Protein backbone atom coordinates (compact mmCIF):
# COMPACT_ATOMS: atom_id res chain seq x y z
CA UNK A 1 0.00 0.00 0.00
CA UNK A 2 1.22 3.46 -0.89
CA UNK A 3 -0.49 6.77 -0.27
CA UNK A 4 1.06 9.96 -1.60
CA UNK A 5 -0.37 13.35 -0.67
CA UNK A 6 0.28 16.51 -2.63
CA UNK A 7 -1.12 19.99 -3.11
CA UNK A 8 -0.17 21.65 0.14
CA UNK A 9 1.47 25.04 0.38
CA UNK A 10 1.28 28.54 1.75
CA UNK A 11 -2.03 30.35 1.32
CA UNK A 12 -3.51 33.54 2.70
CA UNK A 13 -6.51 33.46 5.03
CA UNK A 14 -9.68 33.08 3.00
CA UNK A 15 -7.84 31.27 0.24
CA UNK A 16 -8.27 27.78 -1.18
CA UNK A 17 -6.20 24.69 -1.80
CA UNK A 18 -6.96 21.28 -3.22
CA UNK A 19 -5.11 18.34 -1.76
CA UNK A 20 -4.70 15.05 -3.60
CA UNK A 21 -3.86 11.59 -2.32
CA UNK A 22 -2.74 9.10 -4.95
CA UNK A 23 -3.20 5.50 -3.84
CA UNK A 24 -1.62 2.28 -5.07
CA UNK A 25 -1.06 -1.29 -3.97
CA UNK A 26 -4.67 -2.14 -3.21
CA UNK A 27 -8.08 -2.08 -4.89
CA UNK A 28 -8.90 1.55 -4.27
CA UNK A 29 -12.57 1.37 -5.18
CA UNK A 30 -13.27 -1.17 -2.43
CA UNK A 31 -12.35 1.05 0.49
CA UNK A 32 -13.43 4.23 2.17
CA UNK A 33 -10.78 6.86 2.61
CA UNK A 34 -10.26 9.73 4.99
CA UNK A 35 -8.25 12.87 5.58
CA UNK A 36 -6.68 13.76 8.91
CA UNK A 37 -4.57 16.66 10.01
CA UNK A 38 -1.99 17.33 12.67
CA UNK A 39 -1.10 20.81 13.85
CA UNK A 40 2.17 21.51 15.68
CA UNK A 41 1.98 20.26 19.25
CA UNK A 42 -1.44 18.71 18.76
CA UNK A 43 -2.75 15.23 18.17
CA UNK A 44 -3.73 14.05 14.72
CA UNK A 45 -7.44 14.61 14.15
CA UNK A 46 -10.05 13.45 11.70
CA UNK A 47 -11.11 16.00 9.08
CA UNK A 48 -13.22 14.21 6.46
CA UNK A 49 -14.17 10.74 5.22
CA UNK A 50 -15.68 9.28 2.08
CA UNK A 51 -17.24 5.92 1.30
CA UNK A 52 -15.80 3.61 -1.34
CA UNK A 53 -18.30 4.77 -3.95
CA UNK A 54 -18.19 8.41 -2.93
CA UNK A 55 -21.90 8.45 -2.15
CA UNK A 56 -21.41 9.10 1.54
CA UNK A 57 -19.18 11.67 3.18
CA UNK A 58 -18.70 12.94 6.70
CA UNK A 59 -16.84 15.85 8.17
CA UNK A 60 -15.47 17.12 11.42
CA UNK A 61 -17.42 20.08 12.71
CA UNK A 62 -14.49 22.44 12.21
CA UNK A 63 -14.46 21.90 8.43
CA UNK A 64 -18.16 21.61 7.64
CA UNK A 65 -19.20 23.99 4.92
CA UNK A 66 -15.60 24.80 3.99
CA UNK A 67 -13.96 21.52 2.95
CA UNK A 68 -15.20 18.95 0.46
CA UNK A 69 -13.87 15.43 0.14
CA UNK A 70 -14.22 13.60 -3.15
CA UNK A 71 -12.66 10.70 -5.02
CA UNK A 72 -11.98 9.49 -8.53
CA UNK A 73 -11.86 5.71 -8.53
CA UNK A 74 -10.60 5.68 -12.11
CA UNK A 75 -7.54 7.62 -10.99
CA UNK A 76 -7.16 5.94 -7.56
CA UNK A 77 -7.15 9.39 -6.00
CA UNK A 78 -8.97 11.07 -3.16
CA UNK A 79 -9.18 14.85 -2.91
CA UNK A 80 -9.78 17.47 -0.27
CA UNK A 81 -10.97 20.82 -1.55
CA UNK A 82 -10.36 23.41 1.15
CA UNK A 83 -12.00 26.81 0.92
CA UNK A 84 -12.20 29.78 3.28
CA UNK A 85 -8.99 28.68 4.93
CA UNK A 86 -8.16 30.00 8.38
CA UNK A 87 -4.83 30.27 10.20
CA UNK A 88 -6.02 27.50 12.52
CA UNK A 89 -6.19 25.15 9.53
CA UNK A 90 -2.40 25.20 9.43
CA UNK A 91 -1.30 21.58 9.79
CA UNK A 92 0.16 18.60 8.03
CA UNK A 93 -2.64 16.84 6.18
CA UNK A 94 -2.62 13.07 5.79
CA UNK A 95 -4.79 10.63 3.93
CA UNK A 96 -5.62 7.38 5.63
CA UNK A 97 -6.70 3.92 4.56
CA UNK A 98 -8.18 1.49 7.05
CA UNK A 99 -7.68 -1.98 5.65
CA UNK A 100 -9.06 -4.48 8.10
CA UNK A 101 -7.41 -3.63 11.39
CA UNK A 102 -4.40 -2.01 9.76
CA UNK A 103 -4.15 1.73 9.20
CA UNK A 104 -2.02 3.11 6.39
CA UNK A 105 -0.92 6.72 6.15
CA UNK A 106 0.78 8.85 3.57
CA UNK A 107 3.75 11.05 4.35
CA UNK A 108 1.54 14.13 4.64
CA UNK A 109 1.48 17.51 2.95
CA UNK A 110 2.01 20.79 4.77
CA UNK A 111 -0.69 23.44 4.64
CA UNK A 112 0.18 26.85 6.03
CA UNK A 113 -2.43 29.58 6.23
CA UNK A 114 -0.83 32.93 6.92
CA UNK A 115 -0.81 36.49 5.69
C-alpha positions as CSV (number, residue, x, y, z in Angstrom):
1,X,0.0,0.0,0.0
2,X,1.2,3.5,-0.9
3,X,-0.5,6.8,-0.3
4,X,1.1,10.0,-1.6
5,X,-0.4,13.4,-0.7
6,X,0.3,16.5,-2.6
7,X,-1.1,20.0,-3.1
8,X,-0.2,21.6,0.1
9,X,1.5,25.0,0.4
10,X,1.3,28.5,1.8
11,X,-2.0,30.4,1.3
12,X,-3.5,33.5,2.7
13,X,-6.5,33.5,5.0
14,X,-9.7,33.1,3.0
15,X,-7.8,31.3,0.2
16,X,-8.3,27.8,-1.2
17,X,-6.2,24.7,-1.8
18,X,-7.0,21.3,-3.2
19,X,-5.1,18.3,-1.8
20,X,-4.7,15.1,-3.6
21,X,-3.9,11.6,-2.3
22,X,-2.7,9.1,-4.9
23,X,-3.2,5.5,-3.8
24,X,-1.6,2.3,-5.1
25,X,-1.1,-1.3,-4.0
26,X,-4.7,-2.1,-3.2
27,X,-8.1,-2.1,-4.9
28,X,-8.9,1.5,-4.3
29,X,-12.6,1.4,-5.2
30,X,-13.3,-1.2,-2.4
31,X,-12.4,1.0,0.5
32,X,-13.4,4.2,2.2
33,X,-10.8,6.9,2.6
34,X,-10.3,9.7,5.0
35,X,-8.2,12.9,5.6
36,X,-6.7,13.8,8.9
37,X,-4.6,16.7,10.0
38,X,-2.0,17.3,12.7
39,X,-1.1,20.8,13.8
40,X,2.2,21.5,15.7
41,X,2.0,20.3,19.2
42,X,-1.4,18.7,18.8
43,X,-2.8,15.2,18.2
44,X,-3.7,14.0,14.7
45,X,-7.4,14.6,14.2
46,X,-10.1,13.5,11.7
47,X,-11.1,16.0,9.1
48,X,-13.2,14.2,6.5
49,X,-14.2,10.7,5.2
50,X,-15.7,9.3,2.1
51,X,-17.2,5.9,1.3
52,X,-15.8,3.6,-1.3
53,X,-18.3,4.8,-3.9
54,X,-18.2,8.4,-2.9
55,X,-21.9,8.4,-2.1
56,X,-21.4,9.1,1.5
57,X,-19.2,11.7,3.2
58,X,-18.7,12.9,6.7
59,X,-16.8,15.9,8.2
60,X,-15.5,17.1,11.4
61,X,-17.4,20.1,12.7
62,X,-14.5,22.4,12.2
63,X,-14.5,21.9,8.4
64,X,-18.2,21.6,7.6
65,X,-19.2,24.0,4.9
66,X,-15.6,24.8,4.0
67,X,-14.0,21.5,3.0
68,X,-15.2,19.0,0.5
69,X,-13.9,15.4,0.1
70,X,-14.2,13.6,-3.2
71,X,-12.7,10.7,-5.0
72,X,-12.0,9.5,-8.5
73,X,-11.9,5.7,-8.5
74,X,-10.6,5.7,-12.1
75,X,-7.5,7.6,-11.0
76,X,-7.2,5.9,-7.6
77,X,-7.1,9.4,-6.0
78,X,-9.0,11.1,-3.2
79,X,-9.2,14.8,-2.9
80,X,-9.8,17.5,-0.3
81,X,-11.0,20.8,-1.5
82,X,-10.4,23.4,1.1
83,X,-12.0,26.8,0.9
84,X,-12.2,29.8,3.3
85,X,-9.0,28.7,4.9
86,X,-8.2,30.0,8.4
87,X,-4.8,30.3,10.2
88,X,-6.0,27.5,12.5
89,X,-6.2,25.1,9.5
90,X,-2.4,25.2,9.4
91,X,-1.3,21.6,9.8
92,X,0.2,18.6,8.0
93,X,-2.6,16.8,6.2
94,X,-2.6,13.1,5.8
95,X,-4.8,10.6,3.9
96,X,-5.6,7.4,5.6
97,X,-6.7,3.9,4.6
98,X,-8.2,1.5,7.0
99,X,-7.7,-2.0,5.6
100,X,-9.1,-4.5,8.1
101,X,-7.4,-3.6,11.4
102,X,-4.4,-2.0,9.8
103,X,-4.2,1.7,9.2
104,X,-2.0,3.1,6.4
105,X,-0.9,6.7,6.1
106,X,0.8,8.8,3.6
107,X,3.8,11.1,4.3
108,X,1.5,14.1,4.6
109,X,1.5,17.5,3.0
110,X,2.0,20.8,4.8
111,X,-0.7,23.4,4.6
112,X,0.2,26.9,6.0
113,X,-2.4,29.6,6.2
114,X,-0.8,32.9,6.9
115,X,-0.8,36.5,5.7
